[in-house]
């Protein structure tokens, strides 16, 4: 079968423009233009794919997710629909019965959805499981609720966590909530559940492809995750392209910062990530003023400036692009200070701020001076619908201010942060365009921050490719990789109006990877 394929008969958007036809050869785009031009360029034997009125788009790029965590989430204890202390206790106890050995690790604990969040603490988990560790990660990934056995194990294996990073009862005793730096002490406790076998990651990557994603950027990649992804790519089993940012703060990070790094077509290590602050959910995002619903605190900085700067410099010396997590406005100022030395360096992928969630007008001049790529999560506009209470409506007006940032000339790349928010890029596109969710909720409902459908699409295509440092990702122009998706709609507005993910086929390097069955041969010219 030939590797040359011609696409016609529908709406084709290259990421930059609309064209009538597309010609692909040997995994690359040869020509995008009129039907006549593409026919003239097509050699004898070219396969013909007729779109039958459907829409063809560049493959989506998710510029920030956590592939290893996503694999564990899909097979582990999910807490996303738990909303009371009793239902939490029951869910944990039932899981423990079905999985009688090892620690009990859950993900998606979200106090915002609880009827009485103050009633949930380590005693709730002790009543569910007493004889082995229980660790339930907050939906943001920036906190965890643990039982007494997990606290004891953590103390035995790594010493006591930082006192300021552990929640307390009124009498000063630990209440079982760990924040930010304290989560590192749980690493040895939950390690037995870290299944990073290549087969598990490949299966997760196949699921990722079903949404139309052809490239994903996995953040805070664990050494085992890096090894497993490299093995899968070398064996030709990785269905999508994966780019990795390693954590400079993870134990054993020194080993990850030693070249040579995997540099395969389907898998590469391209950057290193640090944290400037936490997240809005557990109130650890670092703000310039106290939280409106908890005025006793304004969040926290994570790590020491000098140490983080040294680690980022060490990563840059071996060719890794720097990225810093910042959600609060004060955290953003800190991140910009850390990234300033690498601003505008053309020798590596751009310096990135991960999230850049709160960008009030007074910070825009500083943001423009450093001018990093901003990797945003449009889905948070819907998920953080409670943000007005947390920040106050006036301050929340500058959360997820995508239109303002685009109009000021910033490179915005779209992402999900999965599994800490739903993976589906179509949900992110809808949130960027519509701002208000189907139930009428929003973190910032200002219509002035809404994007057009094509602007939202570029977040997940052209702009995401630029943020990864690979301009031929996310576009279907001459010489670019032939990563594309076919959609069950005739135009983008129709696709966004669909009730679920409208992706029909996903192709990487000119070959169909979803659905997995071999494509039916088309007619030849």
Long-range contacts (C-beta under 8 A, 24 or more apart in sequence): 1-47, 1-521, 2-45, 2-46, 2-47, 2-524, 3-27, 3-510, 4-30, 4-42, 4-43, 4-45, 4-46, 4-47, 5-46, 5-47, 5-48, 5-49, 5-510, 5-522, 6-38, 6-39, 6-42, 6-46, 6-47, 6-48, 6-49, 6-525, 7-49, 7-51, 7-56, 8-35, 8-38, 8-48, 8-49, 8-50, 8-51, 9-50, 9-51, 9-52, 9-53, 10-50, 10-51, 10-52, 10-53, 10-54, 10-55, 10-56, 10-490, 11-51, 11-53, 11-54, 11-55, 11-56, 11-490, 11-491, 12-51, 12-55, 12-56, 12-476, 13-55, 13-56, 13-57, 13-58, 13-454, 13-457, 13-492, 14-58, 14-475, 14-476, 14-477, 15-57, 15-58, 15-457, 15-458, 15-461, 15-462, 15-474, 15-475, 15-476, 15-477, 16-462, 16-475, 16-477, 22-56, 22-476, 22-484, 24-482, 24-510, 25-510, 26-510, 27-481, 27-482, 27-509, 27-510, 27-511, 28-479, 28-480, 28-481, 28-482, 28-510, 29-476, 29-477, 29-478, 29-479, 29-480, 29-481, 29-482, 30-478, 31-478, 32-476, 32-477, 32-478, 39-525, 42-525, 44-524, 44-525, 45-524, 45-525, 46-524, 46-525, 47-521, 47-522, 47-523, 47-524, 48-522, 48-523, 48-524, 48-525, 49-519, 49-522, 50-522, 51-486, 53-490, 54-486, 54-487, 54-488, 54-489, 54-490, 54-504, 55-486, 55-487, 55-489, 55-490, 55-491, 55-492, 55-494, 55-495, 56-476, 56-484, 56-485, 56-486, 56-487, 57-212, 57-457, 57-461, 57-484, 57-485, 57-487, 57-492, 58-461, 58-462, 58-474, 58-475, 58-476, 58-483, 58-484, 58-485, 59-212, 59-213, 59-214, 59-215, 59-461, 59-473, 59-474, 59-483, 59-484, 59-485, 59-506, 59-507, 59-508, 60-211, 60-212, 60-213, 60-214, 60-215, 60-425, 60-460, 60-461, 60-464, 60-474, 60-485, 61-213, 61-214, 61-215, 61-216, 61-217, 61-413, 61-414, 61-460, 61-461, 61-464, 61-465, 61-468, 61-473, 61-474, 62-208, 62-213, 62-215, 62-216, 62-217, 62-414, 62-415, 62-416, 62-418, 62-423, 62-425, 62-460, 62-464, 63-217, 63-375, 63-413, 63-414, 63-415, 63-464, 63-467, 63-468, 64-217, 64-219, 64-354, 64-375, 64-377, 64-413, 64-415, 64-416, 64-417, 65-216, 65-217, 65-218, 65-219, 65-415, 65-416, 65-417, 65-418, 65-419, 65-423, 66-141, 66-218, 66-219, 66-220, 66-417, 66-418, 66-419, 66-420, 67-201, 67-204, 67-205, 67-208, 67-216, 67-218, 67-221, 67-225, 67-229, 67-242, 68-194, 68-196, 68-201, 68-218, 68-221, 68-222, 68-224, 68-225, 69-107, 69-141, 69-419, 69-420, 70-204, 70-208, 70-418, 70-419, 70-423, 71-195, 71-196, 71-200, 71-201, 71-203, 71-204, 72-105, 72-107, 72-193, 72-194, 72-195, 73-107, 73-108, 73-419, 74-204, 74-207, 74-419, 75-195, 75-200, 76-105, 76-106, 76-107, 76-193, 77-104, 77-105, 77-106, 77-107, 77-136, 78-106, 78-107, 78-108, 79-106, 79-107, 79-108, 79-109, 79-110, 79-136, 80-108, 80-110, 80-139, 82-108, 82-109, 82-113, 83-113, 83-114, 83-115, 84-114, 84-115, 84-116, 85-114, 85-116, 85-119, 85-120, 85-124, 88-120, 88-124, 88-128, 88-136, 89-124, 89-125, 89-127, 89-128, 90-128, 92-125, 92-128, 92-129, 92-134, 92-136, 93-128, 93-129, 96-128, 96-129, 96-132, 96-134, 102-132, 102-192, 102-193, 103-132, 103-133, 103-134, 103-135, 103-150, 103-189, 103-190, 103-192, 103-193, 104-129, 104-132, 104-133, 104-134, 104-135, 105-134, 105-135, 105-136, 105-137, 105-190, 105-193, 106-134, 106-135, 106-136, 106-137, 107-136, 107-137, 107-139, 107-419, 108-137, 108-139, 108-419, 109-136, 109-137, 109-138, 109-139, 109-144, 109-145, 110-138, 110-139, 110-281, 111-138, 111-281, 112-281, 112-386, 120-145, 121-145, 121-167, 121-169, 121-175, 121-176, 121-177, 122-146, 122-147, 122-148, 122-151, 122-174, 122-175, 122-176, 123-176, 125-176, 133-189, 133-190, 135-186, 135-189, 135-190, 138-279, 138-281, 138-282, 139-281, 139-420, 140-278, 140-279, 140-280, 140-281, 140-282, 140-420, 141-279, 141-420, 142-179, 142-180, 142-183, 142-278, 142-279, 142-281, 142-282, 142-284, 143-177, 143-178, 143-179, 143-180, 143-183, 143-278, 143-279, 143-281, 143-282, 143-284, 144-177, 144-178, 144-183, 144-186, 145-176, 145-177, 145-178, 146-176, 146-177, 146-178, 146-186, 147-176, 148-176, 150-186, 150-189, 151-176, 153-188, 153-189, 154-185, 154-186, 154-188, 154-189, 155-185, 157-185, 157-188, 157-189, 158-184, 158-185, 158-187, 158-188, 159-185, 160-185, 161-185, 164-300, 165-300, 177-282, 179-278, 179-282, 179-284, 179-300, 180-275, 180-278, 180-284, 180-300, 180-302, 181-302, 181-303, 184-249, 184-251, 187-251, 194-222, 194-224, 196-222, 196-224, 196-225, 196-227, 196-228, 197-228, 198-228, 198-229, 198-231, 198-232, 198-235, 198-237, 200-228, 201-225, 201-228, 201-229, 201-232, 201-238, 202-232, 202-237, 202-238, 202-239, 205-232, 205-238, 205-239, 205-240, 205-242, 206-239, 206-513, 206-514, 206-516, 208-240, 208-423, 209-239, 209-240, 209-506, 209-508, 209-513, 209-514, 210-501, 210-503, 210-506, 210-514, 211-423, 211-424, 211-425, 211-426, 211-501, 211-503, 212-425, 212-426, 212-485, 212-487, 212-501, 212-503, 212-506, 213-240, 213-423, 213-425, 213-506, 214-240, 214-241, 214-483, 214-484, 214-485, 214-506, 214-507, 214-508, 215-240, 215-241, 215-242, 215-243, 215-464, 215-465, 215-468, 215-473, 215-474, 215-483, 216-240, 216-241, 216-242, 216-243, 217-242, 217-243, 217-244, 217-245, 217-270, 217-415, 217-468, 218-242, 218-243, 218-244, 218-245, 219-244, 219-245, 219-247, 219-273, 219-323, 219-354, 220-245, 220-246, 220-247, 220-250, 220-273, 221-245, 221-246, 221-247, 221-256, 221-269, 222-250, 223-250, 223-252, 223-255, 223-256, 226-256, 226-262, 226-269, 229-262, 229-267, 230-262, 230-264, 230-267, 232-266, 232-267, 233-262, 233-264, 233-265, 233-266, 233-267, 234-264, 238-266, 238-267, 239-508, 239-513, 239-514, 240-266, 240-508, 240-513, 241-265, 241-266, 241-267, 241-473, 241-483, 241-508, 242-266, 242-267, 242-268, 243-267, 243-268, 243-269, 243-270, 243-271, 243-468, 243-470, 244-268, 244-269, 244-270, 244-271, 245-269, 245-270, 245-271, 245-272, 245-273, 245-320, 245-321, 245-323, 246-271, 246-272, 246-273, 246-315, 246-320, 247-272, 247-273, 247-274, 248-272, 248-273, 248-274, 248-308, 248-311, 248-312, 248-314, 248-315, 249-274, 249-275, 249-303, 249-308, 249-311, 253-311, 257-314, 257-315, 257-318, 257-320, 258-318, 259-318, 259-319, 261-318, 261-319, 261-320, 265-509, 269-320, 270-320, 270-321, 270-349, 270-468, 270-469, 271-315, 271-320, 271-321, 271-322, 271-323, 271-349, 271-352, 272-311, 272-312, 272-315, 272-316, 272-320, 272-321, 272-322, 272-323, 273-323, 273-324, 273-325, 273-354, 274-303, 274-308, 274-311, 274-312, 274-322, 274-323, 274-324, 274-325, 274-338, 275-302, 275-303, 275-324, 275-325, 276-301, 276-302, 276-308, 276-324, 276-325, 276-326, 276-331, 276-332, 276-334, 276-335, 276-338, 277-301, 277-302, 277-325, 277-326, 277-327, 277-328, 277-330, 277-331, 277-334, 278-302, 278-327, 278-328, 278-331, 279-327, 280-327, 280-328, 280-357, 280-384, 280-387, 280-390, 280-391, 281-384, 283-390, 285-327, 285-328, 285-331, 285-357, 285-358, 286-327, 286-328, 286-330, 286-331, 286-334, 287-328, 287-329, 287-330, 287-331, 287-358, 287-391, 288-328, 288-329, 288-330, 288-333, 289-395, 291-390, 291-391, 292-389, 292-390, 292-391, 292-392, 292-395, 293-389, 293-390, 298-328, 298-330, 299-328, 299-330, 299-331, 301-331, 301-334, 305-334, 305-337, 305-338, 308-338, 309-338, 312-338, 312-339, 312-342, 313-341, 316-341, 316-342, 316-348, 319-348, 320-348, 321-348, 321-349, 321-350, 321-351, 321-352, 321-469, 322-351, 322-352, 323-351, 323-352, 323-353, 323-354, 323-375, 324-352, 324-353, 324-354, 325-353, 325-354, 325-355, 326-353, 326-354, 326-355, 326-356, 326-357, 327-355, 327-357, 327-358, 328-357, 328-358, 329-358, 329-359, 329-360, 329-363, 329-398, 332-356, 332-358, 332-359, 332-363, 332-367, 333-363, 333-366, 336-366, 336-367, 336-369, 336-370, 336-372, 339-370, 339-372, 340-369, 340-370, 343-369, 343-370, 343-371, 343-372, 344-371, 348-469, 349-467, 349-468, 349-469, 349-470, 350-411, 350-466, 350-467, 350-469, 352-413, 352-467, 355-417, 356-405, 357-399, 357-400, 358-391, 358-395, 358-398, 358-399, 359-398, 359-401, 359-404, 359-405, 360-395, 360-398, 361-398, 364-404, 364-408, 367-408, 367-410, 368-408, 368-409, 371-410, 373-410, 373-411, 373-412, 373-413, 373-466, 373-467, 374-405, 374-410, 374-411, 374-412, 374-413, 375-412, 375-413, 375-415, 375-467, 376-400, 376-402, 376-405, 376-412, 376-413, 376-414, 376-415, 376-459, 377-414, 377-415, 377-416, 377-417, 377-421, 377-428, 378-402, 378-414, 378-428, 378-429, 378-431, 378-432, 378-456, 378-459, 379-416, 379-417, 379-421, 379-422, 379-424, 379-427, 379-428, 379-431, 380-417, 380-421, 380-431, 380-443, 381-431, 381-432, 381-435, 381-442, 381-443, 381-444, 382-427, 382-431, 382-437, 382-441, 382-442, 382-443, 383-421, 383-422, 383-443, 384-443, 385-437, 385-441, 385-442, 385-443, 386-443, 387-443, 387-444, 388-443, 396-443, 396-444, 397-444, 397-446, 398-444, 399-443, 399-444, 400-443, 400-444, 400-449, 401-444, 401-446, 401-449, 402-432, 402-449, 402-451, 402-459, 403-448, 403-449, 403-450, 403-451, 404-448, 404-449, 406-451, 406-455, 411-463, 411-466, 411-467, 412-459, 412-463, 413-459, 413-460, 413-463, 413-464, 413-466, 413-467, 413-468, 414-456, 414-459, 414-460, 414-463, 414-464, 415-464, 424-501, 425-460, 426-495, 426-496, 426-498, 426-500, 426-501, 426-502, 426-503, 428-456, 428-459, 428-460, 429-453, 429-456, 429-457, 429-459, 429-460, 429-496, 430-496, 432-456, 432-459, 433-496, 453-492, 453-493, 453-496, 454-492, 457-492, 481-508, 481-509, 482-507, 482-509, 482-510, 483-507, 483-508, 483-509
